[in-house]
Amino acid sequence: MSRYSSTPRKLNKKGQRVLVSTLYPMISISDSDQFIYPKDGDRLDGVAFRYYNDASLWWVIAQANGLGKGRTILNPNFKIRIPGNIETILSDYDKLNS
């Protein structure tokens, strides 16, 4: 799933696409969350693929941990949270961006 698949597309008077802000839901801590220490050289997109089988969901881990973009290299000395309630998060995302 592309994180932009549900982002509204806005067109200007010339019919050209213009940027629209993407809104991200707050991700509350859940009993289904996992806490891990990343491996040396891990990036958000790689961790998202490992846990969700979808590298495009890197933003879920970034939002849950207050981190940057998908190619951000994670520090193996800092524990990060992997949200487990992914269906709820994606539903909340769709509601914000529809």
NORHURA-V329392 format. One record per residue. N is the residue number from 1. RES is the residue in one small letter. PSI is psi in whole degrees, -180 to 180 (NA if undefined). BURIAL is 1 if it has 24 or more other C-alpha atoms within 12 Angstrom, else 0. Layout:
# NORHURA-V329392
n:N res:RES psi:PSI burial:BURIAL
n:N res:RES psi:PSI burial:BURIAL
This chain:
# NORHURA-V329392
n:1 res:m psi:126 burial:0
n:2 res:s psi:138 burial:0
n:3 res:r psi:-12 burial:1
n:4 res:y psi:-3 burial:0
n:5 res:s psi:-28 burial:0
n:6 res:s psi:5 burial:0
n:7 res:t psi:128 burial:0
n:8 res:p psi:143 burial:0
n:9 res:r psi:127 burial:0
n:10 res:k psi:136 burial:0
n:11 res:l psi:144 burial:0
n:12 res:n psi:-175 burial:0
n:13 res:k psi:-23 burial:0
n:14 res:k psi:1 burial:0
n:15 res:g psi:11 burial:0
n:16 res:q psi:143 burial:0
n:17 res:r psi:137 burial:0
n:18 res:v psi:160 burial:0
n:19 res:l psi:141 burial:0
n:20 res:v psi:136 burial:0
n:21 res:s psi:139 burial:0
n:22 res:t psi:128 burial:0
n:23 res:l psi:136 burial:0
n:24 res:y psi:140 burial:1
n:25 res:p psi:156 burial:0
n:26 res:m psi:141 burial:0
n:27 res:i psi:102 burial:1
n:28 res:s psi:153 burial:0
n:29 res:i psi:139 burial:0
n:30 res:s psi:157 burial:0
n:31 res:d psi:-21 burial:0
n:32 res:s psi:-2 burial:0
n:33 res:d psi:151 burial:0
n:34 res:q psi:147 burial:0
n:35 res:f psi:126 burial:0
n:36 res:i psi:160 burial:0
n:37 res:y psi:121 burial:0
n:38 res:p psi:154 burial:1
n:39 res:k psi:156 burial:0
n:40 res:d psi:126 burial:0
n:41 res:g psi:-2 burial:0
n:42 res:d psi:144 burial:1
n:43 res:r psi:163 burial:1
n:44 res:l psi:-42 burial:1
n:45 res:d psi:-37 burial:1
n:46 res:g psi:-40 burial:1
n:47 res:v psi:-40 burial:1
n:48 res:a psi:-40 burial:1
n:49 res:f psi:-41 burial:0
n:50 res:r psi:-40 burial:0
n:51 res:y psi:-28 burial:1
n:52 res:y psi:-3 burial:1
n:53 res:n psi:30 burial:0
n:54 res:d psi:104 burial:0
n:55 res:a psi:-24 burial:1
n:56 res:s psi:-10 burial:1
n:57 res:l psi:18 burial:1
n:58 res:w psi:-33 burial:1
n:59 res:w psi:-27 burial:1
n:60 res:v psi:-47 burial:1
n:61 res:i psi:-40 burial:1
n:62 res:a psi:-46 burial:1
n:63 res:q psi:-41 burial:1
n:64 res:a psi:-24 burial:1
n:65 res:n psi:4 burial:1
n:66 res:g psi:41 burial:0
n:67 res:l psi:179 burial:0
n:68 res:g psi:-136 burial:0
n:69 res:k psi:171 burial:0
n:70 res:g psi:-26 burial:1
n:71 res:r psi:8 burial:0
n:72 res:t psi:126 burial:0
n:73 res:i psi:127 burial:0
n:74 res:l psi:147 burial:1
n:75 res:n psi:120 burial:0
n:76 res:p psi:-9 burial:0
n:77 res:n psi:-6 burial:0
n:78 res:f psi:128 burial:0
n:79 res:k psi:138 burial:0
n:80 res:i psi:159 burial:1
n:81 res:r psi:132 burial:1
n:82 res:i psi:105 burial:1
n:83 res:p psi:137 burial:1
n:84 res:g psi:-19 burial:1
n:85 res:n psi:57 burial:1
n:86 res:i psi:-36 burial:1
n:87 res:e psi:-42 burial:0
n:88 res:t psi:-43 burial:0
n:89 res:i psi:-45 burial:1
n:90 res:l psi:-36 burial:1
n:91 res:s psi:-45 burial:0
n:92 res:d psi:-40 burial:0
n:93 res:y psi:-47 burial:1
n:94 res:d psi:-40 burial:0
n:95 res:k psi:-39 burial:0
n:96 res:l psi:-30 burial:0
n:97 res:n psi:18 burial:0
n:98 res:s psi:NA burial:0
